[in-house]
Amino acid sequence: MNNKWFKIAWRSVVRNKRRSMTAVLTIAVAAAAMIAAYGFLTFTFWGLKTSIIQGGAGNYHIMDKRYITGFEETPLEFGIPNTEADTLIEDLESQMAIRLVTPRITFAGLVSFGEITAIFQGQGVDPKKENRLRAGNPAGQYLEGREVRGDDIYQVELAQKVAEKLNARVGDVVTLLGTTQFGGINAIDATIAGIYTTGVPERDAIEIKAPLEFAQELMEADKITRLVVQLKDMDATDAYRPTLDSLIGDKNGTQTWYELEPYFLAVQQIYYGIFTFMGIILITVVLLSVYNVLSTTVLERVAEIGTLRAFGISRSRITRTFMTEGFIIGTIGSLLGVVVFIGLFIVMNQTDIMLPPPPGRSQPYPLLIFFEPEGIAVVSGIMILLGGFASMFAVRKVVKKKVVEQLHHV
């Protein structure tokens, strides 16, 4: 636009200070709220993804394809032999993108202490690699004791509610009863090394962990159920999957962390739905507010518009000038909104506010907001466009009137 017309639009914004400021503040509040909501969503999804991947799921699980599509009739029917698993681990950990690969056995049975017996779902793990996988993750924190260690395979970790059911403490000896891979029954005593919480009440009520060798001895097996793969780049799950599939052979298949934990996608859809609805409401409020302010301004300037028309200024030029006013208001409002958001970002991330546990979890989580340049750019662009469109709608009917009507408007 010609610099002259921009100056005219700017002077009109400054001349109507009170109304312009009302529109600017409305845009600023809405922009700050939308940018903060975007930052909160980003933090929530990142935190949930991190808790799943570092909480034990890794980026992928490698298993026999029959395990993915069918059901085992006997324990470890579709298990991966130890020799094959060792070869896979060595080959995969030589890849630059892979941080670690750890084997696991899934087993189930009964655990007894004294006269009390409870069912369990167990994981046989490599303690050292399991600790590396979960490094920095608050899920799986120990309430008593410590993790199992490789120096003594006859030890277990109990999830919180399992320990409460048994009325057992660290140092007590429990008996695990399970089914062998041949369909028989086997029982082994083990010392409780630690009591932990997963952060998920359903898992706390049934889960235990034991060294891999212990689980294999209980099941009289030389197989594992799956390999857990963690990448160095947590966000490269989808991009690296074709490469991983080519490395593991046709017999085995992969499942990603979000396929193993489908509630992540469900939570994502719910949050997107809620915040999209809120965003539409905010955008509607901004549009109506700016339209109302500019409509009042336009009505006060009908005679001015008629004078410009009488001097030969076209309707489109007048409309573009008013739209420029809207763009100026939208720009100032969005910039002020960014400033408000930065203040909110600093305050919220320093106050250590804790939110209640989300559905399906037992641990609260902090209220944090991520600083996302992408979200700031998108929201600012929307607010600037809203200012321009609101101005166009406000002036549209007035410019269509005849010049005589405009000049005699009171």
Secondary structure, 3 states (H helix, E strand, C coil): CCHHHHHHHHHHHHHCHHHHHHHHHHHHHHHHHHHHHHHHHHHHHHHHHHHHHHHHHCCEEEEEHHHHHCCCCCCCCCCEEHHHHHHHHHHHHCCCCEEEEEEEEEEEEEEEECCEEEEEEEEEECHHHHHHHCCCCCCCCEEEECCCCCCCCCEEEEEHHHHHHHCCCCCCEEEEEEECCCCCEEEEEEEEEEEECCCCHHHHCCEEEEEHHHHHHHHCCCEECEEEEEECCHHHHHHHHHHHHHHHCCCEEEEEHHHHCCHHHHHHHHHHHHHHHHHHHHHHHHHHHHHHHHHHHHHHCHHHHHHHHHCCCCHHHHHHHHHHHHHHHHHHHHHHHHHHHHHHHHHHCCCCCEECCCCCCCCCEECCCCCCHHHHHHHHHHHHHHHHHHHHHHHHHHHCCCHHHHHCCC
